[in-house]
Amino acid sequence: MAERGSSLAFSTNHLDLAADVVDLWKTWLDLPTDKCANFFQTLSDDERERAERFHFPKDRGRFVVGRGFLRALLARYVDVPPGEVCFRYGRCGKPELAVAEQLGIQFNVSHSHGLAVYALTRQRAVGIDVECIRHIPDMELLAERFFAVPEVTALRSVAREKLAEAFFNCWTRKEATVKACGDGLTLPLDSFTVSLAPGEPARLLSAGPTSLGASRWQLEGLTLAPG
């Protein structure tokens, strides 16, 4: 898995994407107003309208940077200006390039607490999810509601000081899998199981009664910033 650092100034050089590689990019979303304005100019009309619907300037700026960064990034893979990158949306709302059949480039995006991550592949589905590891109320009750029984059992065996890490290991691995499938909430989170213990490799353990097919997928755990 290739990790490439991010910056606001993008080269216009073409980026190649091999069939057996996942390109991973990341960026912080809180940028000065003038930098946000540069990204805003590359957005489509519907994206600008969506940005204007955010009540708080901080949330608006993060949306603009996140979407503008995605456009600038994809532009280097498909050789068009950022403002001419065209998207369409799958049946559950997953964005994809409008010319995906021609180029075969798949991508997925996630963001949390000001950090955005982008995964790109060729000729294969990909999903990515990022969360800030933190204490949240009723964490164990949430696990009982959304996780599979084996995962709840595994979570209860984790030391208290590692509980939040284990919970978000499980949550992000499940969300990334669902996003890769493109099924959204039509694929229940408790219908498949993943590893979650801190230090344990990320794995899709079973697909349960779903058509997910555990042997068809590979999970990777990533630490992209402290916490």
C-alpha positions as CSV (number, residue, x, y, z in Angstrom):
1,M,0.0,0.0,0.0
2,A,1.5,3.3,-1.1
3,E,1.1,6.4,1.2
4,R,1.8,9.7,-0.4
5,G,1.9,12.9,1.7
6,S,-0.4,15.8,1.0
7,S,0.0,19.5,0.4
8,L,-2.1,22.3,-1.1
9,A,0.2,22.8,-4.1
10,F,-0.4,20.0,-6.5
11,S,1.8,19.1,-9.4
12,T,0.0,18.7,-12.7
13,N,2.0,15.6,-13.6
14,H,0.0,12.5,-14.4
15,L,-0.2,9.8,-11.7
16,D,-0.3,6.2,-12.7
17,L,-2.2,3.6,-10.7
18,A,-1.1,0.0,-11.0
19,A,-3.8,-2.7,-10.8
20,D,-2.3,-4.3,-7.6
21,V,-1.8,-1.0,-5.7
22,V,-3.9,1.1,-3.3
23,D,-2.8,4.7,-3.4
24,L,-3.5,6.4,-0.1
25,W,-3.6,10.2,0.4
26,K,-4.4,12.3,3.5
27,T,-4.9,16.0,4.2
28,W,-5.9,18.2,7.1
29,L,-9.1,20.1,6.3
30,D,-8.6,23.3,8.4
31,L,-7.0,25.8,6.0
32,P,-6.8,29.6,5.7
33,T,-9.8,31.3,4.1
34,D,-7.9,32.1,0.9
35,K,-6.9,28.5,0.4
36,C,-10.5,27.4,0.8
37,A,-11.5,30.0,-1.8
38,N,-9.1,28.4,-4.3
39,F,-10.7,25.0,-3.8
40,F,-14.2,26.5,-3.9
41,Q,-13.5,27.7,-7.5
42,T,-13.1,24.1,-8.7
43,L,-16.3,22.8,-7.3
44,S,-19.4,22.1,-9.3
45,D,-22.6,24.1,-8.9
46,D,-24.3,21.5,-6.8
47,E,-21.2,21.2,-4.6
48,R,-21.1,24.9,-4.0
49,E,-24.8,24.9,-3.1
50,R,-24.1,22.1,-0.7
51,A,-21.2,24.0,0.9
52,E,-23.4,27.1,1.4
53,R,-26.0,25.0,3.3
54,F,-23.5,24.5,6.1
55,H,-24.4,26.8,9.0
56,F,-20.9,27.0,10.6
57,P,-18.0,28.4,8.6
58,K,-15.6,25.7,10.0
59,D,-17.9,22.9,8.6
60,R,-18.3,24.7,5.3
61,G,-14.5,25.2,5.0
62,R,-13.8,21.5,5.7
63,F,-16.3,20.4,3.1
64,V,-14.8,22.7,0.5
65,V,-11.3,21.6,1.2
66,G,-12.2,17.9,1.3
67,R,-14.0,18.0,-2.0
68,G,-11.6,20.4,-3.6
69,F,-8.6,18.2,-2.6
70,L,-10.4,15.1,-4.1
71,R,-10.9,17.0,-7.4
72,A,-7.3,18.1,-7.5
73,L,-6.2,14.6,-6.7
74,L,-8.4,12.8,-9.3
75,A,-7.4,15.3,-11.9
76,R,-3.9,14.0,-11.9
77,Y,-5.1,10.4,-12.5
78,V,-7.5,11.2,-15.3
79,D,-5.7,14.2,-16.9
80,V,-8.4,16.8,-16.8
81,P,-8.6,20.1,-14.9
82,P,-10.0,19.7,-11.3
83,G,-13.1,21.6,-12.2
84,E,-13.9,19.2,-15.0
85,V,-13.8,16.0,-12.9
86,C,-17.4,14.6,-13.1
87,F,-19.0,12.4,-10.5
88,R,-22.0,10.1,-10.4
89,Y,-23.5,8.3,-7.5
90,G,-24.3,4.6,-7.0
91,R,-27.7,3.3,-5.8
92,C,-26.7,3.9,-2.2
93,G,-25.0,7.2,-2.8
94,K,-21.4,6.1,-3.2
95,P,-19.6,8.6,-5.4
96,E,-17.6,7.4,-8.4
97,L,-16.1,8.9,-11.6
98,A,-18.7,9.4,-14.3
99,V,-16.2,7.8,-16.7
100,A,-15.4,4.9,-14.4
101,E,-16.0,2.3,-17.1
102,Q,-13.3,3.8,-19.3
103,L,-10.7,4.5,-16.7
104,G,-11.4,1.8,-14.1
105,I,-10.4,4.1,-11.2
106,Q,-12.3,3.5,-8.0
107,F,-12.0,5.8,-4.9
108,N,-13.4,6.3,-1.5
109,V,-13.2,9.1,1.1
110,S,-13.5,9.5,4.8
111,H,-12.9,12.3,7.3
112,S,-12.9,12.7,11.1
113,H,-11.9,15.6,13.4
114,G,-10.3,17.6,10.6
115,L,-8.4,14.7,8.9
116,A,-9.5,13.5,5.5
117,V,-8.2,10.3,3.9
118,Y,-8.6,9.1,0.3
119,A,-8.1,5.6,-1.1
120,L,-7.8,4.9,-4.9
121,T,-7.6,1.6,-6.8
122,R,-7.9,0.4,-10.3
123,Q,-10.4,-2.3,-11.4
124,R,-11.3,-3.2,-7.8
125,A,-13.7,-1.9,-5.2
126,V,-12.2,0.0,-2.2
127,G,-13.6,1.5,1.0
128,I,-11.9,3.5,3.7
129,D,-13.0,4.8,7.1
130,V,-11.2,7.0,9.7
131,E,-12.2,7.9,13.2
132,C,-10.6,9.7,16.1
133,I,-10.1,7.3,19.0
134,R,-12.0,8.8,21.9
135,H,-14.3,7.9,24.7
136,I,-18.0,8.1,23.8
137,P,-20.9,7.5,26.2
138,D,-22.6,4.0,26.1
139,M,-19.9,2.6,23.9
140,E,-20.7,-1.0,25.0
141,L,-24.4,-0.5,24.4
142,L,-23.6,0.8,20.9
143,A,-21.5,-2.3,20.3
144,E,-24.4,-4.6,21.4
145,R,-26.7,-2.8,19.0
146,F,-24.5,-2.7,15.9
147,F,-21.8,-5.4,16.2
148,A,-22.0,-9.1,15.7
149,V,-22.2,-11.3,18.8
150,P,-18.6,-12.6,18.4
151,E,-17.4,-9.0,18.2
152,V,-19.3,-8.0,21.3
153,T,-17.7,-11.0,23.1
154,A,-14.3,-10.1,21.9
155,L,-14.8,-6.5,23.0
156,R,-15.7,-7.5,26.5
157,S,-12.4,-9.3,26.8
158,V,-10.3,-6.2,26.1
159,A,-8.6,-4.3,28.9
160,R,-10.6,-1.2,30.0
161,E,-7.8,1.2,28.9
162,K,-7.9,-0.4,25.4
163,L,-11.6,-0.4,25.0
164,A,-12.0,2.7,22.9
165,E,-9.2,1.6,20.5
166,A,-10.8,-1.8,20.1
167,F,-14.3,-0.3,19.6
168,F,-13.0,2.0,16.8
169,N,-11.0,-0.8,15.3
170,C,-14.2,-2.7,14.8
171,W,-16.2,0.3,13.7
172,T,-13.8,1.6,11.1
173,R,-13.2,-1.9,9.7
174,K,-16.9,-2.5,9.4
175,E,-17.6,0.9,7.8
176,A,-14.7,0.5,5.3
177,T,-16.1,-2.9,4.3
178,V,-19.7,-1.6,3.8
179,K,-18.4,1.4,1.8
180,A,-16.3,-0.9,-0.4
181,C,-19.3,-3.0,-1.2
182,G,-21.3,0.1,-2.0
183,D,-24.4,-1.3,-0.2
184,G,-24.7,1.4,2.5
185,L,-27.0,0.5,5.4
186,T,-28.5,-2.3,3.3
187,L,-25.6,-4.4,4.6
188,P,-26.2,-4.7,8.4
189,L,-23.1,-4.2,10.4
190,D,-23.9,-7.3,12.5
191,S,-24.1,-9.5,9.4
192,F,-20.3,-10.0,9.2
193,T,-17.4,-10.1,11.7
194,V,-14.0,-8.4,11.8
195,S,-11.0,-8.5,14.1
196,L,-10.8,-5.8,16.7
197,A,-8.3,-6.5,19.4
198,P,-5.5,-3.9,19.6
199,G,-2.4,-5.2,18.0
200,E,-4.3,-7.9,16.1
201,P,-4.1,-7.7,12.3
202,A,-7.2,-6.3,10.5
203,R,-9.2,-9.2,9.1
204,L,-12.6,-9.9,7.7
205,L,-13.3,-13.0,9.8
206,S,-16.7,-14.1,8.4
207,A,-19.3,-12.9,6.0
208,G,-22.2,-14.7,7.8
209,P,-25.3,-15.1,5.7
210,T,-24.4,-12.2,3.4
211,S,-23.1,-12.4,-0.1
212,L,-20.0,-10.5,1.0
213,G,-17.6,-13.4,0.5
214,A,-14.9,-13.1,3.1
215,S,-12.2,-14.6,0.9
216,R,-12.7,-11.8,-1.7
217,W,-11.7,-9.0,0.6
218,Q,-8.5,-7.7,2.3
219,L,-8.5,-5.4,5.3
220,E,-5.6,-3.2,6.3
221,G,-5.4,-1.3,9.6
222,L,-3.8,2.2,9.3
223,T,-2.6,4.8,11.8
224,L,-2.6,8.1,9.9
225,A,-2.0,10.5,12.7
226,P,-1.7,10.2,16.5
227,G,-5.0,8.9,17.9
